[in-house]
Amino acid sequence: PPPAEPGSPAPTPTPVPPRYPSRTSVDLDEWRVTPSYRTLAAGTVEFNAANLGEDDHDFSVRAGDANLATLPLKPGDGGTVSLVMGPGSYTLYCSLPTHEDLGMRTDVTIR
C-alpha cells in the first residue's frame, strides 16, 4: 500500500474474531476432569481423553440431561471421542457411580 500522507490517521485494523481450538486433551484422575481448553469451536470437536488415575473411569459428555458419549477408560488408557457440537455449555464428567459427586465434572463452552 502507498505510504500514509503526513498528518493522516493510521488505518484502524479490523478486529479478528478469536479462533477457538477444535480439539482438546482431557485428563481424568481421582477426582478431577481437566481439559486443556475450556472454550472450543463449534463444529466437530475432538476430545482426547486419558485416565491418569488408579481407578477405572469413563469420559462422558452431556448437554443438559442428554448424554452424548461415554468412553470407558481403565487406568492408563486413553481414547478419542469426536462429536458435532453447536454453541452452548456442555458437561464433561465420569458417569461411574459417585464419581461425578466426588468432583469428576467440569463444563466447557462451545462458541
N, C-alpha and C positions, 0 to 999 in steps of 0.2 A: 504494500500500500504506500501511497505517497506520504512524505513526512507531514506532520500536522503544521498548520500555519502558526506562526508565533502568536501567542495570546489566545489561541482557541482551546477549548476544553478537551482533555483527552477522552477518547471514546470510552463509554462505560461498558465493561464486559457483561454479557448476558449471563446471569447465574445458571450454572449447570445443576440440574436436579441430582441429588445424591444417588449413587449406584449402590444397590444392596447386593450382597452375595446370594447365589442360588444354591449354595451347599454349606454345610457346617458339620464339624465333628461334634459328637455328644458323648461325654464321659459319664458313666454310671458307676457309683460305688455306694458304700454304706455311709450315709443315707442321703445322697445328692444326685441330681441330674444337672449336668453342667455343659451347656452348648458353648461353642467358641463364639458364635454370633447369636444375638437375641433379636435382631431385625434382619429379615430376609426378603428377597424379591419375590413378588407374586409370579406364579407360573409353576414349572416343575422344580420342586425343591428336593435336594438330596441330603439325607441325614446319614452320616457315617457314625454309627453307634459302637461303643466299646464298653464292655463290662470290665472295669478295673478293680472290682471288689472281690471279696472272698465268698460271697453267696451268689446263688442264681438270681438273675434279674431279667426284666424284659424292657425293651424300649417301645413305648406306646405313644401314640399321638391322638388327641381328640380335639374336636371343635364342639364346644358346649357339652352336651351329653352324648354325642355321637363319636364312637371310637373309629378312627380312620385306618389304623395299622397297629399291629403288635409283632415284635420280633423277639423271640426268646433268646437269651444270652447266658451261657454258662460262664463261670469265672474265666477270664482271659479271652473270651470270644468277642468277635466283632462282626458287624454286618451293615448292610446299607438298605435304607428304606427311601424310595422315591415316590413323592406324591405331587399331584397337581393341586396347588393351593391358591385360593383367592385372597384378597386383602382381608385382614382380621386378626384376632388373637386366638392362639392355639396353645394347648397344654401338652407338654412333653412329660411323661411320667412312667413309673413302673407299676403295672397292674397286678402284681403278685399281692396276696393278702397282707394287709397292714403296711406295705412298703410306702405307698403314697402318703399315708398318715404319719409315717416316720420322717417325711421330708423329701421323698423322691418325686418331686414335681417342680416344674418351672414353666413359665409362659414365654412364648416367642410371638413376635409381631410380624405379619406378612404385609408388605406395602407394594 
